[in-house]
Amino acid sequence: AVHPDFRGQRIFEKTAGGVGCAACHGLDGRGKRELASPNIRGKAVSDILRAVETRAQMRFINLSDDELEAVAAYLKVLNGQP
């Protein structure tokens, strides 16, 4: 079985919406000033779900509950990094 953090990392970096969360939020999850994308390190499943459902620029992203949980677990890992 794949460790959940690694699955979350793959979704975050590459597969969410076909581009990965990192396309807009950066590989470190800190956001990109030029895109006005926020720092999402440490965000919970509810935060991610609300963003996907309410932000027009994220509506193309469709993640299962398991994928949301994997991404949230990975964001917690990122949040622990300097």
Summary of the structure (lengths in Angstrom):
residues: 82
radius of gyration: 11.5
end to end distance: 28.4
largest distance: 37.6
contacts: 215
relative contact order: 0.22
helix: 61%
strand: 0%
